[in-house]
Structure formats: structure tokens, C-alpha cells
């Protein structure tokens, strides 16, 4: 049997929170799902825009709005400085569209990650001055750590407004206004807004101020398609506030009320906007926009979200599609190399405790973990994966770190040269970190910086993802220092926990329930998609393309076979004699030749009878 943790252990209606018991009369399964996610009152499931948290609770928003209002009235040149990911692109596009509609003189600049790096650096300020001669700079999805950049702008008399959501424990930069729910002294009830969410709040407040004053304004809610896309793509926690934002943005796209760049991207992906689901922001749209910042320049992504010309949108979406294909190729090559390195280290770990090095300029790698199979029987003294190679591509290190984290369940950091033409000991290398539940990766990196102040040049991020810059000569020292911090955590943190919403009732195995479940909420990070488990009789099986397991199953009380598939299953672990299996699965709707059928997406499996 699988070792699973139930999100909700009750099996009767009277074990549910009182406010959910009336819902249980309609669907006990759905009520149980909500209870397992901490919902105790149906009001927490509201989707009305009127249920959003008030903008005035955001510290600094009143001053930011006052400055923007004056800038529009006085025809000052405003420059939006964005970030090179999907959150940054949607934030920039949102600011550009809304401020332009209000009558502002506004341009945008997104740093090229390969030339300037992240944030409002002095170099980016100087580029902005030369190119656009701004009188006001507004950052989106960055800036909370940009003290030097703010000083450089102010030295030229430029007003700086920071809008950001990243965590910081340092003093807030002395900008004229700073809006960030995660800054010190901000009491905004939700700390989960991403960059585009913060921008939406600032613009909504600005639009209201100008509407009340009888000035040119705009209905900012018409841009919720951008807010939804950026929120999911940036893996924002789906608390009530974010679920409301995404709900309305998703519905707008389904109804075609969105920027045409999104429709062009969906066309490239072969997806129907009417059938869009929240996860498609993260797996379909987000990667294509992110590809611009990873492989080229995010300006392409922003322009795709800004254009109102269909032919231009199609051209830009096609460019993004090609960049995404290139990203996949580079990522695949790096993933293979990284997997081989980790596997090689696992095989040699029994013979040596030394770090693995292959040549002076090829691979430097931390002592890390055993292979996935070995993890079941060996607790290695290394709790992290930290890799670097001189020819790795800076644009995809975050994706590779994420894959390593998923496959080995260890916090992972992948480094690449800041400039592949400069790989000397004193040259910069940039790392992208991804973490597991229970390991706050940004705080872990901060602990390293506090203990060893000379190791890290820059860092920032969140609980689950962070970025940092170090000198190449400091790599091995950083590896040891980082593992020193991680090794202090309890063993239980590194044992992957798998949760279940329990067994389904026989009547739940239907297309109607699968459709209802998909639209019952905005599911995602922080409001986990429903996942169930159960014992099934195996009627038949097929191995597809040597890597996918397809099963035909029987469940008690269900009068027809249930189809299930386990993608990328290790077929060496399949027992051809299996008569019964315990599976962890999600309900899915399979579409083939215009027909829909219920399908179980298997996430884990154990043979219980032969």
C-alpha cells in the first residue's frame, strides 16, 4: 500500500465544519476537499471582486498613487522597469496599458538578464536615462533591494516608485514610494500577491482617484487576464484574494475578453481559449513568455502582450514559440548532464566523501545525494544538490534546478556563468535555487550570507525559489556553507510526503463530476488540486512507447471499466501479474477524435495483489 497522508480524515457529514455541512448534502466529496484545504466557511470561496482586500491597506500605495496622478497631469515621462520573467512581463504590460489609457507618457525597459542582471541596478538606470530621459521610474516585480539603483536615479532628480512582492529583511530603499505587501510595516492581509497583483492594486487605486476627480481614467479590472497569467506563472500562493483575481482573469480569456497576444499564444499551442484551465497559465502560456527572457530579451514577450494588431500578435507569438523550443532543447541537454553528474556522484559516494571535480573548467559539484532508489535505504549526509558547469546556460538554470528538486526531493541550486566568455576565478556565476516543503530557500541563503559575508554578492527570492550571485572561486566554499545550513534541519523534512483527499464515491467516477470539480475552484499552489486514492482491480494493461503505463481498472460500485494512465512510469517496477493496485490519482477528461472520456492520471502506484 502507498504511504499517504489524508488532508481530511472525516468520513461523515457531521465531522465537517458546520458551515460546510449543507454543501456536503450536494457533494460530500467536494465539501471534504474544501475542509482539507482549511476552508471553514463558504464565504472563503467567494469569487466576487467586491470580496478583494482593500487597496488602502497596502503600505505606501497612497503616496505611489499621488505621485503617479501628478505625473500624468503634468505630462511627465514615466519609465516602467520590469523583470525578465512572466510575472515581470505581465506587470509591465499591465502598467503600460492602464497608464496609457489614463493619458500618461510612458515607456518600458526590461533588463537583459545576460547584460544587466536583475532589478533596478545603477546600470539599468543609466540606460533608461540615455534612452528615455524619464522623470519618474516605476519598478514592477523588482526594486525592493535596489538601494544603489534608487540612489543613482535620484541623483538625476528622477522620482522612483517601487512596486514589488519579493521578501526582504533589509531596510527599504529610500524611494519616493514603495508598495510591497512583504515589506516591513505593511499590514496588508495577504502576503501572496505577485508582482502583477501589486501593480493591479496600485493601478486600481489610481484609477479610482482619477475617476472621483473627473480625470481621464480606465477600468483596471479589464486587464485581469494579465493578472491571472502572471499570478499562476509565478506560482503565487492561491489564497482567497489570488483565487478571486485568477477566477476573473480566466473567465475573461475563456470569453475572448483579453489581450490578443494571449489568444495568439494559445493558437501556437493548439489550445482552445474556451477550454482554458488555471494550470494552463503555468504549463502552456507562462513557459512561452518566459522563453523570451530565458533565451533572448523579454521585450518580445511584453510586446506580444501589448499589441492590438492580430498579425503582429501572431508573429510575436510564433517568435516566442521558437524561443520556447530552443529553451526545451537546451534544458534537455542540461538536465541530462545534471542527472548524469548526480548519478555518478551517487555511485561514487560509497567509496569517497570528497567533492567531485572533473577538470579545472568543466564540472564542479557538491557532495550531494544518492540516486532515488538509494534514498530509500540510505540517509546521505548531504541534504542538497548544488551544481555548476562553465558552459551551462543562465536562462534555464531555474528549470533544471526545479527538475532536480522534483526527482531527488532535495533543495537544489544550479549555477551558470554570468558571462560564458568570462569563467575565471574572480568572475561571477549566477545560481537559481528551488526548494522543497519545509526548507525556506531564501532564508537558508541569507543564513549563509550572515555567517560568511564574503561568499555571496547578491541574493533574493521566496520560500520556494531564489536567485544569487557569487564569484566562481567561492563556489566550493558556498557549497559547504549551504549544506551546513541545510544539515541542521530535521530528517523528516527530507522525506517526501504525499497527500490524498481520500477515496471517491462510485458516483464520482463520471465526466460530469470531473467537469464540476475542475471549475469548483481555482486550484494550484497553496490550494492544491484534488488528488485521490483507492484500491482498483486490474482488468488489463499496456506499456506505451516503452515509458507510459496504461491500465483498465474496475472500482466497486462502478459498472464500467475506468481508464487510467501513468506517464513516465519506470516499467521495470511494473509487476505483470498485478491483479489489484493502490493508486494515487487525479481525475482528468481525455479528448480524442472529438470525444470526451473520464481518465485517471496516476501519480503513484503500488501493487497490492498478484
C-alpha positions as CSV (number, residue, x, y, z in Angstrom):
1,X,0.0,0.0,0.0
2,X,1.1,3.6,-0.6
3,X,2.1,5.6,2.4
4,X,-0.2,8.6,2.1
5,X,-1.3,11.5,4.4
6,X,-5.0,12.3,4.4
7,X,-5.9,16.0,4.1
8,X,-9.2,15.4,5.9
9,X,-9.8,12.3,8.0
10,X,-13.6,12.7,8.5
11,X,-15.9,10.2,6.8
12,X,-19.3,11.6,7.9
13,X,-21.1,14.9,7.2
14,X,-21.2,15.8,10.9
15,X,-17.4,15.7,11.0
16,X,-17.2,18.6,8.6
17,X,-17.1,22.2,9.7
18,X,-20.7,23.2,10.4
19,X,-20.8,25.8,7.6
20,X,-19.8,23.2,5.1
21,X,-22.4,20.6,6.0
22,X,-25.1,22.0,3.8
23,X,-22.7,21.8,0.8
24,X,-22.0,18.2,1.8
25,X,-25.6,17.3,1.1
26,X,-25.0,18.1,-2.5
27,X,-21.4,16.7,-2.7
28,X,-19.7,15.2,0.3
29,X,-16.5,14.8,-1.8
30,X,-16.4,18.5,-2.6
31,X,-17.1,19.5,1.0
32,X,-14.3,17.2,2.1
33,X,-11.9,18.8,-0.4
34,X,-12.6,22.3,1.0
35,X,-12.3,21.1,4.6
36,X,-8.9,19.6,3.7
37,X,-7.7,22.9,2.5
38,X,-8.7,24.8,5.6
39,X,-12.0,26.2,4.4
40,X,-14.4,26.5,7.3
41,X,-16.9,29.0,5.8
42,X,-18.3,29.1,2.3
43,X,-17.6,32.9,2.3
44,X,-13.9,31.9,1.9
45,X,-14.9,30.6,-1.6
46,X,-16.4,33.9,-2.8
47,X,-15.3,35.0,-6.2
48,X,-16.8,38.5,-6.4
49,X,-14.4,41.3,-7.0
50,X,-16.0,43.1,-4.1
51,X,-14.5,40.5,-1.8
52,X,-11.0,41.6,-2.6
53,X,-8.9,43.1,0.1
54,X,-9.0,46.9,0.1
55,X,-6.1,48.6,-1.6
56,X,-5.7,51.3,1.1
57,X,-4.3,48.6,3.4
58,X,-1.2,48.4,1.2
59,X,1.5,50.4,2.9
60,X,2.8,53.1,0.6
61,X,0.0,52.9,-2.0
62,X,-1.5,56.3,-1.2
63,X,1.8,58.1,-1.9
64,X,2.6,56.0,-5.0
65,X,-0.9,56.9,-6.4
66,X,-0.4,60.6,-5.6
67,X,2.9,60.7,-7.5
68,X,1.5,58.8,-10.5
69,X,-1.5,61.1,-10.6
70,X,0.7,64.2,-10.6
71,X,3.0,62.6,-13.3
72,X,0.0,62.1,-15.6
73,X,-1.4,65.6,-15.0
74,X,2.0,67.2,-15.5
75,X,2.8,65.1,-18.6
76,X,6.0,63.8,-17.0
77,X,7.8,61.0,-18.8
78,X,7.3,57.7,-16.9
79,X,9.5,54.7,-17.4
80,X,8.4,51.2,-16.3
81,X,11.3,49.0,-15.3
82,X,10.2,45.3,-15.4
83,X,11.7,41.9,-14.8
84,X,12.5,39.2,-17.3
85,X,10.0,36.6,-16.2
86,X,6.3,36.1,-16.9
87,X,5.3,38.0,-13.8
88,X,7.5,40.9,-14.8
89,X,6.2,40.8,-18.4
90,X,2.6,40.8,-17.3
91,X,3.3,43.5,-14.7
92,X,5.0,45.7,-17.4
93,X,2.2,45.2,-19.9
94,X,-0.5,46.0,-17.3
95,X,1.2,49.2,-16.3
96,X,1.7,50.2,-19.9
97,X,-1.9,49.5,-20.9
98,X,-3.5,51.1,-17.9
99,X,-1.3,54.2,-17.6
100,X,-1.5,54.8,-21.4
101,X,-5.3,54.7,-21.2
102,X,-5.2,57.3,-18.4
103,X,-3.2,59.6,-20.6
104,X,0.3,59.0,-19.3
105,X,3.5,59.4,-21.3
106,X,5.0,56.0,-20.6
107,X,7.7,53.7,-21.9
108,X,9.1,50.5,-20.6
109,X,12.5,48.8,-20.2
110,X,13.2,45.2,-19.2
111,X,16.8,44.4,-18.3
112,X,18.5,41.9,-20.5
113,X,19.5,39.2,-17.9
114,X,22.7,38.4,-19.8
115,X,23.9,42.1,-19.8
116,X,22.4,43.8,-16.8
117,X,21.1,41.1,-14.5
118,X,18.1,41.5,-12.2
119,X,16.5,44.6,-10.8
120,X,16.9,48.4,-10.8
121,X,20.7,48.5,-11.0
122,X,22.6,51.7,-11.5
123,X,23.5,50.4,-15.0
124,X,19.8,50.0,-15.9
125,X,19.0,53.5,-14.6
126,X,21.8,54.9,-16.7
127,X,20.5,53.0,-19.8
128,X,17.0,54.3,-19.1
129,X,18.2,57.9,-18.8
130,X,20.1,57.7,-22.1
131,X,17.2,56.0,-23.9
132,X,14.1,57.6,-22.4
133,X,15.0,60.6,-20.3
134,X,12.4,59.6,-17.6
135,X,11.2,62.0,-14.9
136,X,9.6,59.1,-13.0
137,X,10.7,55.5,-12.8
138,X,8.2,52.8,-11.7
139,X,9.6,49.3,-11.0
140,X,7.3,46.3,-11.3
141,X,8.2,42.9,-9.8
142,X,11.6,44.2,-8.6
143,X,13.2,47.0,-6.7
144,X,12.8,46.1,-3.0
145,X,16.6,45.5,-2.8
146,X,17.7,48.2,-5.3
147,X,19.2,50.8,-2.9
148,X,22.0,51.7,-5.3
149,X,19.7,52.0,-8.3
150,X,17.4,54.2,-6.4
151,X,20.3,56.5,-5.4
152,X,21.5,56.6,-9.0
153,X,18.1,57.7,-10.3
154,X,17.6,60.3,-7.5
155,X,21.0,61.7,-8.3
156,X,19.5,62.8,-11.6
157,X,16.4,64.1,-10.0
158,X,14.2,61.2,-11.0
159,X,11.3,60.2,-8.8
160,X,11.3,56.4,-8.0
161,X,8.2,54.4,-7.2
162,X,8.9,50.7,-6.3
163,X,6.2,48.1,-6.7
164,X,7.4,44.6,-5.8
165,X,6.5,41.5,-3.8
166,X,9.8,39.9,-3.1
167,X,10.9,39.2,0.5
168,X,13.5,41.3,2.2
169,X,14.8,41.7,5.7
170,X,16.9,44.8,4.8
171,X,16.0,48.4,5.1
172,X,13.6,49.6,2.4
173,X,15.3,51.6,-0.3
174,X,14.7,55.4,0.1
175,X,12.4,55.7,-2.9
176,X,9.7,58.3,-3.0
177,X,7.1,55.5,-2.6
178,X,7.4,51.7,-2.0
179,X,4.5,49.3,-2.4
180,X,5.2,45.7,-1.4
181,X,2.9,43.6,0.9
182,X,6.1,41.9,2.2
183,X,8.0,45.0,3.2
184,X,8.4,45.8,6.9
185,X,5.5,47.6,8.4
186,X,3.0,46.6,5.7
187,X,-0.2,45.1,7.3
188,X,-1.9,44.0,4.1
189,X,-3.7,40.8,5.0
190,X,-2.4,38.8,2.0
191,X,1.3,38.3,1.6
192,X,0.7,36.2,-1.5
193,X,0.3,38.9,-4.2
194,X,2.9,38.5,-7.0
195,X,4.3,41.5,-8.9
196,X,1.4,41.8,-11.3
197,X,-1.0,41.7,-8.4
198,X,0.7,44.6,-6.7
199,X,0.7,46.5,-9.9
200,X,-3.1,45.8,-10.3
201,X,-3.8,47.2,-6.8
202,X,-1.7,50.4,-7.4
203,X,-3.4,51.0,-10.8
204,X,-6.9,50.2,-9.4
205,X,-6.4,52.8,-6.6
206,X,-5.0,55.3,-9.1
207,X,-8.0,54.8,-11.5
208,X,-10.4,55.3,-8.6
209,X,-8.7,58.5,-7.5
210,X,-8.8,59.9,-11.0
211,X,-12.4,58.8,-11.6
212,X,-13.5,60.6,-8.4
213,X,-11.6,63.7,-9.6
214,X,-13.3,63.6,-13.0
215,X,-10.0,62.9,-14.8
216,X,-9.2,60.5,-17.6
217,X,-9.2,57.0,-16.2
218,X,-9.8,53.3,-17.0
219,X,-11.5,50.2,-15.6
220,X,-8.4,48.3,-14.5
221,X,-10.4,45.1,-14.0
222,X,-10.5,44.7,-17.8
223,X,-6.8,43.6,-17.5
224,X,-7.3,40.7,-15.1
225,X,-6.3,38.3,-17.9
226,X,-2.7,39.6,-17.3
227,X,-3.1,39.4,-13.6
228,X,-4.3,35.8,-13.7
229,X,-1.5,34.8,-16.1
230,X,1.3,36.4,-14.0
231,X,-0.1,35.1,-10.7
232,X,-0.2,31.4,-11.8
233,X,3.1,31.6,-13.8
234,X,4.9,33.0,-10.8
235,X,3.5,30.2,-8.6
236,X,1.7,32.7,-6.4
237,X,0.0,31.1,-3.3
238,X,-3.7,30.8,-4.2
239,X,-5.2,32.4,-1.1
240,X,-8.7,33.8,-1.3
241,X,-7.5,37.1,-2.8
242,X,-5.4,35.5,-5.5
243,X,-8.2,33.0,-6.3
244,X,-10.6,35.8,-7.0
245,X,-8.1,37.6,-9.3
246,X,-7.4,34.4,-11.2
247,X,-11.0,33.4,-11.4
248,X,-12.0,36.6,-13.2
249,X,-8.9,36.7,-15.4
250,X,-9.5,33.1,-16.5
251,X,-13.2,33.7,-17.3
252,X,-12.2,36.8,-19.3
253,X,-9.9,34.7,-21.5
254,X,-12.5,32.0,-22.0
255,X,-14.9,34.7,-23.2
256,X,-12.3,36.2,-25.5
257,X,-12.1,39.4,-23.4
258,X,-8.3,39.5,-23.2
259,X,-5.2,40.9,-24.9
260,X,-4.9,39.3,-28.3
261,X,-1.3,38.2,-27.6
262,X,-2.7,35.6,-25.2
263,X,-5.0,34.3,-27.9
264,X,-2.1,34.2,-30.4
265,X,0.0,32.2,-27.9
266,X,-2.9,29.8,-27.4
267,X,-3.2,29.4,-31.1
268,X,0.5,28.5,-31.3
269,X,0.0,25.9,-28.5
270,X,-3.1,24.4,-30.3
271,X,-5.3,25.2,-27.3
272,X,-8.9,26.5,-27.3
273,X,-9.3,29.6,-25.1
274,X,-12.9,28.5,-24.2
275,X,-11.4,25.3,-22.5
276,X,-8.6,27.1,-20.7
277,X,-7.8,25.9,-17.1
278,X,-5.8,27.7,-14.5
279,X,-2.9,25.3,-14.8
280,X,-2.6,26.2,-18.4
281,X,-1.2,29.6,-17.3
282,X,1.7,27.7,-15.8
283,X,2.3,25.0,-18.3
284,X,1.2,26.5,-21.6
285,X,1.3,30.3,-21.6
286,X,3.9,31.0,-19.0
287,X,6.8,29.0,-20.5
288,X,6.3,30.6,-23.9
289,X,6.5,34.1,-22.4
290,X,9.3,33.2,-20.1
291,X,11.3,31.8,-23.1
292,X,11.9,35.4,-24.2
293,X,13.7,36.3,-21.0
294,X,15.5,33.0,-20.8
295,X,16.8,32.8,-24.4
296,X,16.7,36.3,-25.8
297,X,15.1,39.5,-24.4
298,X,11.8,39.8,-22.6
299,X,10.8,42.8,-24.7
300,X,9.4,40.3,-27.2
301,X,7.1,38.9,-24.5
302,X,5.9,42.3,-23.4
303,X,5.3,43.5,-26.9
304,X,3.2,40.3,-27.5
305,X,1.0,41.3,-24.6
306,X,0.8,44.9,-25.7
307,X,-0.1,44.7,-29.3
308,X,-3.6,45.1,-30.5
309,X,-2.8,44.0,-34.1
310,X,-3.7,40.4,-34.7
311,X,-1.0,39.8,-37.4
312,X,1.6,41.3,-35.1
313,X,0.4,39.2,-32.2
314,X,0.7,36.1,-34.4
315,X,4.2,37.0,-35.5
316,X,5.4,37.7,-31.9
317,X,3.7,34.5,-30.6
318,X,5.5,32.5,-33.3
319,X,8.8,34.0,-32.2
320,X,8.1,33.0,-28.6
321,X,7.2,29.5,-29.8
322,X,10.5,29.2,-31.5
323,X,12.4,30.5,-28.4
324,X,10.5,28.0,-26.3
325,X,11.5,25.1,-28.5
326,X,15.1,26.3,-28.2
327,X,14.7,26.5,-24.5
328,X,13.4,23.0,-24.3
329,X,16.4,21.7,-26.3
330,X,19.0,23.5,-24.1
331,X,17.1,22.5,-20.9
332,X,17.0,18.8,-22.0
333,X,20.8,18.8,-22.6
334,X,21.5,20.4,-19.3
335,X,19.1,18.1,-17.4
336,X,20.8,15.0,-18.9
337,X,24.2,16.3,-17.9
338,X,23.0,17.2,-14.4
339,X,21.3,13.8,-13.9
340,X,24.5,12.1,-15.1
341,X,26.5,14.1,-12.6
342,X,24.3,13.3,-9.7
343,X,24.1,9.6,-10.7
344,X,27.9,9.5,-11.0
345,X,28.2,11.1,-7.6
346,X,25.8,8.6,-6.1
347,X,27.8,5.7,-7.4
348,X,31.0,7.0,-6.1
349,X,29.6,8.2,-2.7
350,X,30.2,4.7,-1.2
351,X,33.9,5.0,-2.0
352,X,34.7,8.6,-1.3
353,X,33.5,11.6,0.7
354,X,35.4,14.0,-1.5
355,X,33.7,16.5,-3.8
356,X,33.6,15.5,-7.4
357,X,35.6,17.6,-9.8
358,X,36.2,16.9,-13.5
359,X,38.9,19.2,-14.8
360,X,39.6,22.8,-14.0
361,X,36.8,24.3,-16.1
362,X,34.3,21.5,-16.7
363,X,32.2,20.4,-13.7
364,X,32.2,21.5,-10.1
365,X,29.7,19.7,-7.9
366,X,28.8,19.5,-4.3
367,X,28.7,16.3,-2.3
368,X,25.0,15.6,-2.6
369,X,22.6,12.8,-2.5
370,X,22.2,9.2,-3.6
371,X,20.1,8.1,-6.5
372,X,16.4,7.9,-6.0
373,X,16.5,4.2,-5.4
374,X,19.3,4.6,-2.9
375,X,17.4,7.2,-1.0
376,X,15.0,4.6,0.3
377,X,17.8,2.8,2.1
378,X,20.5,5.4,2.7
379,X,20.4,8.7,4.6
380,X,23.2,10.6,2.9
381,X,25.0,13.2,4.9
382,X,24.3,15.8,2.2
383,X,20.9,17.3,2.1
384,X,21.3,19.5,-1.1
385,X,22.2,19.5,-4.7
386,X,24.5,22.3,-5.9
387,X,25.8,22.1,-9.4
388,X,27.9,24.3,-11.7
389,X,29.3,23.9,-15.2
390,X,31.2,26.5,-17.3
391,X,29.1,26.1,-20.4
392,X,25.6,25.9,-18.8
393,X,23.0,28.4,-20.0
394,X,22.0,31.0,-17.4
395,X,18.5,31.3,-18.9
396,X,17.4,27.7,-17.9
397,X,19.2,27.0,-14.7
398,X,16.0,27.6,-12.7
399,X,14.1,25.0,-14.7
400,X,16.9,22.5,-14.3
401,X,17.1,23.2,-10.5
402,X,13.3,22.6,-10.4
403,X,13.6,19.2,-12.1
404,X,16.4,18.1,-9.8
405,X,14.3,19.1,-6.8
406,X,11.4,17.1,-8.1
407,X,13.3,14.0,-9.0
408,X,15.5,13.8,-5.9
409,X,13.4,15.8,-3.3
410,X,16.3,17.9,-2.1
411,X,16.7,21.7,-2.3
412,X,18.7,22.3,-5.5
413,X,20.8,25.2,-6.8
414,X,22.2,25.3,-10.3
415,X,24.8,27.8,-11.3
416,X,26.0,29.1,-14.7
417,X,28.4,31.8,-15.7
418,X,27.0,35.3,-15.7
419,X,29.0,35.7,-18.9
420,X,30.1,32.5,-20.7
421,X,33.1,34.3,-22.1
422,X,34.4,35.0,-18.6
423,X,34.9,32.0,-16.4
424,X,37.9,33.0,-14.3
425,X,38.1,32.6,-10.6
426,X,37.0,36.2,-9.9
427,X,34.2,36.2,-12.5
428,X,30.6,36.0,-11.4
429,X,28.4,32.9,-11.6
430,X,24.6,33.1,-11.1
431,X,22.6,30.5,-9.3
432,X,18.9,29.6,-9.3
433,X,17.5,27.7,-6.4
434,X,14.4,25.6,-6.0
435,X,13.2,24.1,-2.7
436,X,11.0,21.5,-1.0
437,X,8.4,22.0,1.7
438,X,10.0,22.8,5.0
439,X,13.1,24.5,3.6
440,X,12.8,28.3,3.1
441,X,15.4,28.6,0.4
442,X,15.8,32.4,0.5
443,X,16.2,32.3,4.3
444,X,18.7,29.5,4.0
445,X,20.8,31.5,1.6
446,X,20.5,34.5,3.9
447,X,21.9,32.4,6.7
448,X,24.9,31.6,4.6
449,X,25.4,35.3,3.8
450,X,25.2,36.2,7.5
451,X,27.7,33.5,8.5
452,X,30.1,34.1,5.6
453,X,29.6,37.7,4.4
454,X,32.3,37.4,1.7
455,X,30.7,34.5,-0.1
456,X,27.5,35.9,-1.7
457,X,27.4,39.1,-3.9
458,X,23.6,39.3,-4.3
459,X,20.6,37.2,-3.4
460,X,16.8,37.4,-3.2
461,X,13.7,35.4,-3.6
462,X,11.0,33.5,-1.8
463,X,10.4,30.4,0.3
464,X,10.4,28.0,-2.7
465,X,12.6,29.8,-5.2
466,X,15.6,32.2,-5.0
467,X,18.5,33.6,-7.0
468,X,22.0,34.5,-6.1
469,X,25.4,35.6,-7.5
470,X,28.8,34.5,-6.2
471,X,32.3,34.5,-7.6
472,X,33.4,31.3,-9.2
473,X,36.3,30.9,-6.8
474,X,33.7,30.9,-3.9
475,X,31.7,28.0,-5.3
476,X,33.1,25.2,-3.2
477,X,33.0,27.3,-0.1
478,X,29.4,28.2,-0.8
479,X,28.5,24.5,-1.3
480,X,29.9,23.6,2.1
481,X,28.3,26.6,3.8
482,X,24.9,26.0,2.2
483,X,25.0,22.3,3.2
484,X,26.0,23.3,6.7
485,X,22.8,25.3,7.0
486,X,20.6,22.7,5.4
487,X,22.1,19.8,7.5
488,X,20.7,21.5,10.7
489,X,17.1,20.6,9.6
490,X,15.3,17.6,10.8
491,X,15.4,14.3,8.9
492,X,11.6,14.4,8.4
493,X,11.9,17.4,6.2
494,X,13.7,15.4,3.5
495,X,11.2,12.5,3.5
496,X,8.7,13.4,0.7
497,X,5.1,13.4,2.0
498,X,2.3,12.5,-0.4
499,X,-1.2,13.8,0.5
500,X,-4.6,12.4,-0.5
501,X,-8.1,13.6,-0.5
502,X,-9.2,10.1,0.2
503,X,-11.4,7.7,-1.8
504,X,-14.0,8.7,-4.2
505,X,-17.6,7.6,-4.1
506,X,-18.6,5.4,-7.0
507,X,-20.9,8.1,-8.4
508,X,-17.9,10.5,-8.6
509,X,-16.4,8.5,-11.5
510,X,-18.2,10.5,-14.2
511,X,-17.5,13.1,-16.7
512,X,-20.0,15.4,-15.1
513,X,-18.2,15.3,-11.7
514,X,-14.8,15.7,-13.3
515,X,-16.0,18.8,-15.1
516,X,-17.7,20.1,-11.9
517,X,-14.5,19.5,-9.9
518,X,-12.3,21.4,-12.4
519,X,-14.5,24.5,-12.1
520,X,-15.3,24.2,-8.4
521,X,-12.3,26.5,-7.5
522,X,-9.0,27.8,-8.8
523,X,-6.7,25.0,-7.9
524,X,-2.9,25.3,-7.7
525,X,-0.1,26.3,-5.4
526,X,-1.4,26.8,-1.9
527,X,-4.9,25.4,-2.8
528,X,-3.8,22.0,-4.0
529,X,-5.5,20.4,-7.0
530,X,-7.7,17.5,-5.8
531,X,-5.9,14.1,-5.6
532,X,-7.5,10.8,-4.6
533,X,-6.5,7.3,-3.8
534,X,-8.2,3.9,-3.9
535,X,-7.9,0.2,-4.5
536,X,-8.7,-1.0,-8.1
537,X,-8.9,-4.3,-9.8
538,X,-6.6,-4.5,-12.8
539,X,-8.5,-5.7,-15.9
540,X,-5.8,-5.1,-18.4
541,X,-2.6,-3.1,-19.0
542,X,-0.5,-1.8,-21.9
543,X,3.0,-0.3,-22.0
544,X,3.0,2.7,-24.4
545,X,6.2,3.9,-26.1
546,X,8.3,2.0,-23.5
547,X,7.6,4.6,-20.8
548,X,3.9,5.0,-20.1
549,X,1.7,2.6,-18.3
550,X,-2.0,2.4,-19.4
551,X,-4.4,0.5,-17.2
552,X,-8.1,-0.6,-17.5
553,X,-9.5,-0.8,-13.9
554,X,-12.6,-1.8,-12.0
555,X,-13.8,0.1,-8.9
556,X,-16.5,-1.2,-6.5
557,X,-19.9,0.2,-7.5
558,X,-18.8,1.4,-10.9
559,X,-20.4,-0.6,-13.7
560,X,-17.9,0.2,-16.4
561,X,-14.1,-0.1,-16.8
562,X,-12.1,3.0,-15.8
563,X,-9.2,4.0,-17.9
564,X,-6.0,5.2,-16.2
565,X,-2.5,6.3,-17.4
566,X,0.8,6.7,-15.6
567,X,3.1,8.9,-17.7
568,X,6.9,8.4,-17.5
569,X,6.4,5.3,-15.3
570,X,9.5,3.1,-14.7
571,X,8.3,0.0,-16.4
572,X,11.0,-2.1,-14.6
573,X,8.9,-1.7,-11.5
574,X,5.7,-3.0,-13.1
575,X,4.6,-6.4,-12.0
576,X,2.9,-8.1,-15.0
577,X,1.0,-10.4,-12.6
578,X,-0.7,-7.4,-10.8
579,X,-4.4,-8.1,-10.1
580,X,-5.0,-5.2,-7.7
581,X,-3.3,-1.8,-7.4
582,X,-3.5,1.0,-4.9
583,X,-3.1,4.2,-6.8
584,X,-2.9,7.9,-6.1
585,X,-4.6,9.8,-9.0
586,X,-6.3,12.9,-10.3
587,X,-9.5,13.0,-12.3
588,X,-9.0,14.0,-15.9
589,X,-11.0,14.4,-19.1
590,X,-9.4,12.8,-22.1
591,X,-10.3,14.2,-25.5
592,X,-9.7,12.1,-28.6
593,X,-11.3,12.5,-32.0
594,X,-13.8,14.9,-30.7
595,X,-15.0,12.6,-27.9
596,X,-14.5,13.0,-24.2
597,X,-14.0,10.2,-21.7
598,X,-13.0,10.0,-18.0
599,X,-9.4,9.2,-17.3
600,X,-7.4,8.8,-14.1
601,X,-4.0,10.4,-14.1
602,X,-1.9,8.2,-11.9
603,X,0.7,9.9,-9.7
604,X,1.9,6.9,-7.7
605,X,1.1,3.2,-7.7
606,X,1.6,0.1,-5.6
607,X,0.7,-3.5,-6.5
608,X,-1.4,-5.0,-3.6
609,X,-2.4,-8.3,-5.1
610,X,-1.0,-10.7,-7.7
